[in-house]
Amino acid sequence: MEIRASHILVKTKEEADNIIEQIKSGKSFAQTAKKVSLCPSGRDGGDLGFFKKGVMVKPFEDAAFNLKEIGDVSEPVQTQFGWHVIQLTGIIDV
């Protein structure tokens, strides 16, 4: 299986929590990523493309692959890069 995900990278859990609340209130994930994400993928709305297990760092991968429905958004996920908010945008059963 491969999934496609977008993410928003910020420095603190508080920022990530705030972003999740904004997304739940209807704010665009992609527009938010473009404005606040620290990752270069933010320019593309946070899009990371399709990937398989074993490609991303473990905490990120676990959270991303636990999302079940297209559009689902994760709780804040901490990695060595900072705090991520992840949105599932595609699934391919290979």
Rosetta blueprint (number, residue, H / E / L):
1 M L
2 E E
3 I E
4 R E
5 A E
6 S E
7 H E
8 I E
9 L E
10 V E
11 K L
12 T L
13 K H
14 E H
15 E H
16 A H
17 D H
18 N H
19 I H
20 I H
21 E H
22 Q H
23 I H
24 K H
25 S L
26 G L
27 K L
28 S L
29 F H
30 A H
31 Q H
32 T H
33 A H
34 K H
35 K H
36 V H
37 S L
38 L L
39 C L
40 P H
41 S H
42 G H
43 R H
44 D H
45 G L
46 G L
47 D E
48 L E
49 G E
50 F E
51 F E
52 K L
53 K L
54 G L
55 V L
56 M L
57 V L
58 K H
59 P H
60 F H
61 E H
62 D H
63 A H
64 A H
65 F H
66 N H
67 L L
68 K L
69 E L
70 I L
71 G L
72 D L
73 V E
74 S L
75 E L
76 P L
77 V E
78 Q E
79 T E
80 Q L
81 F L
82 G E
83 W E
84 H E
85 V E
86 I E
87 Q E
88 L E
89 T E
90 G E
91 I E
92 I E
93 D L
94 V L
